[in-house]
Amino acid sequence: MLKENRSLDRGIEILETLAREGAMSLADLHRATGLPKSTLRRLLQTLIARKIVRRSLADKLYRTLVVFPDISGEVMPKGMLHISEAAIPRALALTKEIGWPSDIHIRETRAMRIIDNTRHASTFHVERGQINQRVSHFGSATGLACLAEMKDAEIATIYEAFKPDLQWGPVRFGLDLAGLMARIEQVRQVGYAERLSAPMSDPDWDTDLRAIAVAIKARGRVVGGLSVLWLRPYKPVEEFARLHLEALQTAAAEINATLDAVWEDAAT
């Protein structure tokens, strides 16, 4: 019993440390807790198997899936583990098939959040995308793909809610409501959304990165997006889509089918 209590205490210590720091490597946890790396590996394997901790594909860091109200910096989005478990193997397979990397995003109220990516598995070098980085609903390929799955009235409501927001809203991308709806109609016609450029100088956004994306859905509900990334000098958007859209859509359909089977457990 003493040994079991000690393991429990150590497991809780790991979870509290991850909740406080956000994301850590094995070496980080070793320094923070003082626990031997062999002990940490064993406990982390158990916590991952119990779906209490996850290890990101992109940066190999450990993150807790348990919220500690007095410690955690952010609330874990509902269903995130389901989405990552369904999407990661399909995104990896997609990258192995076409060479270019994918980002997996979840949809939040204010923005799209990157929860993982396959950039390390790609044969092409694309600028690094940070886990938990947020991007606009109105400028990102995944955000526009999600909006295109909604009813026009819902899109208009979202537009009006974000219209005053200079950071996350449509103004940053030069979109009035008519312009946004024209863009949405184009997405619906071609079957994918593309990453927009900002009309004003915006070095944080306007890079050589290009992306096309489709929505991820669970039981008909839009929950995120899957994108494929490349660099502008390689090919124009339309030509890239002709080459790789079908593979992207197939990967997303497989993710959706997996989510349909498990989403009832996701506390939606």
N, C-alpha and C positions, 0 to 999 in steps of 0.2 A: 504493500500500500504506500509506503514511504517513497519508493521508486516511482510509482505512478503519480503521486502528488508532485514529485520533483519534475517529472516530464510535463505535467500540466502547467506548473508554474513557469517552466522554460518556454512552453508554447505560447502562453499568455504574454510573456515578456517579449517574444518575437513579434506578436501581433501588435502590442502597444508601441513597440519601436517603429514598426512599419507604418502604423497609423500616424505617428508623430512626424516621421521623416518623409513619408510619401512613397518613395521608391528607393530600394537599396540593393547593392550587390551582396554576395556572400561575404566578401571582405569587409564591406561596410557594417554588416550585421555582426561580424566577429569583433570589430573594433568597438561597436556600440554596446554590445551585450557582454563581451568577454567570454562567451561560450566557445568551446572548441568547434572548428569548422566541421568535423565529422558529426558532432551532435547537431549542429545547425542543419547540415544536409539531411540527416535522418528526420528531424522534426519538420523541415520544410517539405520534404516528400510527402509526409503524412498530411500536412495542412493543405497541400495542393490536391492530394487525392480526395480530401474532404471538401474541396471547393471553398476553402476559407482564404487561401492565398493563391495568386496566379503569378506566373513568370512570363513577362512579355517576350514575344518573338523578336521584336525590333531591337530592344536595348538590353535584353537578358536580365533585367532588374525584377526584383520581387516586389509585389504590391499586395496589401491586404484587401480582401473583399468584405471585411467586417467593419462596421462603423462604430467608433468609440466617440460618443457625443462630446466628451470633454477634451478629446485629443485630435480626432480626425480633422484635417483641413477641409475636406470636401465630402459631400454625401455621395456614396456610390450609386450610379444610375441603376434603376431597376432593370433587370434583364441583361445587364452588360455581360455577365459571364456566359449566358446562353448565346448571345450574339458572337462573342469572341470564339467560343468553342465551335460554333457552327461555321464561322467565316474563315478562321485561320487556315485550316487544312485546304479549303477551296481556293483561298487567295494564294497559298503556296503553290498549289497545283497550277493555277493560272499563270503565275510568274515563271514556273518551269516550262510551261507550254509556249509562252510568247516572249519571255526574256525580260520584259519590263515589269517594274514593281507595282504593287497595289497598296492602297491605304484602306483601312477599315474605319469607318466613322459611325458614331451613334448620334442620333438627333436629340438635342436638348432644346429647351425653350428659347434660349438666347442665341445658340450657335451650334455648329456641328463640332463634335469632339473626336480627335484621332485616338483610337484605343489600341491600334497595332498597325504594323505594316510589314511588307516583305522586302524592303529595300536591301537588306543584307543578303538576300537570296538571289538578287537580280544580277545579271551579267553586265548591266549598264549602271554607271554611277549617276545617281540622282541626288540632289541636295537632301540632307537628312531631315526627316519629319519627326518632331518631338512627340512622344506619347503625352496625351492629355492636352496637347495644343488645340486651340479652338479656332475655327474659321467661320466666316459669315455664311448664313443661309443664302444670301443673295449673290455672292461672288464665287463661292466654291462650286465645283461640279457636283459634289454630293448634295449640297444644300439645295441647288436648283433641281436636281433629280428628285429629291424628296418633295419639294413644292409641287412639281409637275404631277405627282400622284394624288394631290388633294383637289377638292372642289374649288371652283373659281371664287366662290364667296369666302371660303376659308383663307385662300391666298390673299384676298383683298383685306381681310381682317388682320392678318399677320403683317401685311405691308403697312397698314395704318398704324399698327402698334409700334413698328420699328422705324417709321418715317423720321422721327426726331433724333434717332440715335446715329450719330456721325461715325461711330466706330463699327457697329454691327449692322446698321441699317442699309437700305437700298441707295441712299444718297451717295455713299462712298463709291458706288459703281455707276453713278449717273443714271439711275433708273427711276422714272416716274411709274405710276401704276400701269399706264398703257404700255410702256416699254417693257416692264416686267411680264405682263401678260403675253406680249408678243414673243418674248423669249421663252416663256413657258409653253406656248403653242408650238414653237419650233422643237423644243425638247420632246414633246408628245409625238410629233410627226417623225422625227429621226430616230427616236428610241434611246437617246442618251443626252446628258447635259455636259457642257464643257466649262472649264474654268474661265472666268471673265477677267479682263484687265481693268484696272482702275483708271478712270479718265484723267485724273490728276496725278501728279508725280507721287508715287507711293513705293519707295524702295523696298519696304518690307513685304509688299505683295507682288509688285511687277518684276518678276524674275524670268528666267528662261523656262521655268517649269510650266508644263502643260498637262491637262488631265481631262479624261472623260469619265463619266460615272453613271451608274444606275442605282435605283433605290433598293434597299433591303426591307422586306416586309415580313411580319409575323401575323398570321391569321387575318390578313388584309390590312393590318395597321402598319403605317410607315414608321420604322424604328431606326433606320440608319442608311448608309450608302457604301457602295464598293466602287473604288476608282482605280484606273490604270494611269500611270504617270510616265511622261517622257519629256525630253528637252526640245525646245522650239526648233533648233536647227535640223532635227531629224526629219520630221514630216509635218505638213499641215494637218489640222484637226480632222478634216473630212477624209483624207487619205489614211490617217492612222485608224480612224473608226472603221473604214472599209476592211482593214486588215484584222482588227482585233475586237470589234464590238460583239460579234457572235460568241466568242470565247468568254468575254466579260458577262454577257447576258446569261450564258449557260451556268457560269459560276454562281451568279446571283440567284438564279432559279433553284439551284441545289441548296444554297444557304436558306432560302425561303422555305423550301420543303422541310428541311431539318428543323427550322424554328417553328413551323406549323405543328410539328409533333411534340414540342416541349414547352411551347410558350404558355400553356395553361398554368405551369408551375412558376411563372416569372413574376407573379404578383403585379399584373398589369392594372 
